[in-house]
Amino acid sequence: MAGEWVAELLVGRILRTEPASLSRQLYTLLRAAMLDGRLPADTRLPSSRWLAKELGLARNTVLEVYEQLLAEGYLRARRGAGSFVEAGLLRAASAAPRRAPALSQRGQTLIDCGPTPLALDGAFAPGVPALSAFPRQRWQRALNRHLRHAPAHWLGYQAQGGLPALREALAAYLGQSRGVRCQPEQLLITGGAQQALDWLARLLADVGDVAWMEDPGYLGARSALTAAGLQLHPAPVDASGLDVAYAQAQLPAPRLIYVTPSHQYPGGAVMPLARRQALLACAEAHGAWIIEDDYDSEFRYASQPVAALQGLADSARVIYLGTLSKVMCPALRLAYLVVPESLIDAFRRASWHLAREGHYPTQAALADFISSGELARHIRRMRELYQSRQQALRQAVTQQLGAALPLSGGEAGMHVLAHLPAEIDDVALARRGWLEQQLVLRPLSSHSLRTPAPRGWLLGYAGVEESAMAPAVARMARLLEGVW
Ligand SMILES: Cc1ncc(COP(=O)(O)O)c(C=O)c1O
């Protein structure tokens, strides 16, 4: 049915997070599809009421766009029959003088990494901490104090890898809590892990170089490495994390290996010592760099956090990446790299060329939070809170869905995996979950480059109030009704 095809072109592409209005986005998408032939001449557009419902938009928004396209001659109305794509648009578009492409190839590769997610918070957005439990007042006091007493030069340009007091506090914290061995000079403060991944990919590998990526794996890493032009090769994960033996036997020699050994994302495996040593030996043999993304290991519920891979390695092939997005909040946009001594100067220069440093009063407040034990106290409180939120989620799923929706993971971190049968399209169902039930269900299959991809959803619980858990699971049960 043409209506469904039209909806298929549009669903997931009209985002409230975009700066352009919803009607502008709809107009642009429809117009582009008519001009490039995806909506051929004489295609009947669905009724505005139907399309509005499919896309979760107000009917007036769709009406307004249809009227605009009618007025501009892209659509033709037939009384009583609806609106149809005008003939000759394709020809007109190809006859028009060729305009320079709007984006570079590199830019297009980056954009092709995918749209921004449909929604970034709410039940069950993964990776979102309990934002309402953020220690606002204490943080505000620390910020005020450091802004008030900031030396004037903190307000100017900087090029030293980040505020020394923060690098010192982090080096001590990482040594004690994560077994990371480093000097403060080896730390480089970045604007979030995402920026760090971008720099790592660009500085340590060339376009076309091979990168091994855990599969399923972290989408943020996948897009940063893809955008840098690397060739991504999916390495399967098992109960011990990245399958090093498989990767060595089956994949081309890597230049970069991206891993989350302390809590594999999104599956949750912890890489045991023997596998870690095999990974280090493999990187050494290939002359490859290892990016160790240690994004959430502070939240381990059943046992002590596992020490970092970086602390095991004398080879200086491991670059450790940590973020404040989970233990503090994502909007801080603060993360850090621990680089081997040989890379300190290169990364500081890169930071200067690509970004420049800033936010020293914020960095000073964070240093204070770490050295005064405030961050450790906040982490302890959040660990308890997340544990009980996870229990509430498990309980609600057991009560309302029984064994139909098996969950796994959850020994650490902020999400569990809900597994779906292989014949269920987790992406399409997640889309419906958003449109019909306002649920944020991140599909497991989109974290995988292999086929068949495992099906399921990542259910983030850390940011969901306990009282909201059962109602959200009830909406999920409604969504699943009739699907199996
Ligand atoms: C595996 C992984 N790494 C890193 C991050 C943190 O990224 P950022 O510091 O860019 O917020 C996340 C957040 O979801 C993550 O899941």
The ligand as an SDF file (V2000), in Angstrom:
LIG
                    3D

 16 16  0  0  0  0  0  0  0  0999 V2000
   30.0030    2.1470   25.8400 C   0  0  0  0  0  0  0  0  0  0  0  0
   29.8900    3.5970   26.1380 C   0  0  0  0  0  0  0  0  0  0  0  0
   30.9770    4.3590   26.0960 N   0  0  0  0  0  0  0  0  0  0  0  0
   30.9290    5.6870   26.3830 C   0  0  0  0  0  0  0  0  0  0  0  0
   29.7550    6.2850   26.7220 C   0  0  0  0  0  0  0  0  0  0  0  0
   29.7400    7.7370   27.1520 C   0  0  0  0  0  0  0  0  0  0  0  0
   29.7930    8.6210   26.1950 O   0  0  0  0  0  0  0  0  0  0  0  0
   29.9250   10.1940   26.4340 P   0  0  0  0  0  0  0  0  0  0  0  0
   31.0690   10.4660   27.3890 O   0  0  0  0  0  0  0  0  0  0  0  0
   30.2000   10.6740   25.0710 O   0  0  0  0  0  0  0  0  0  0  0  0
   28.6410   10.6770   27.0160 O   0  0  0  0  0  0  0  0  0  0  0  0
   28.5810    5.5460   26.7410 C   0  0  0  0  0  0  0  0  0  0  0  0
   27.2880    6.1930   27.0200 C   0  0  0  0  0  0  0  0  0  0  0  0
   26.2200    5.6750   26.7760 O   0  0  0  0  0  0  0  0  0  0  0  0
   28.6580    4.1680   26.4670 C   0  0  0  0  0  0  0  0  0  0  0  0
   27.5550    3.4060   26.5190 O   0  0  0  0  0  0  0  0  0  0  0  0
  1  2  1  0
  2  3  1  0
  2 15  2  0
  3  4  2  0
  4  5  1  0
  5  6  1  0
  5 12  2  0
  6  7  1  0
  7  8  1  0
  8  9  2  0
  8 10  1  0
  8 11  1  0
 12 13  1  0
 12 15  1  0
 13 14  2  0
 15 16  1  0
M  END
$$$$
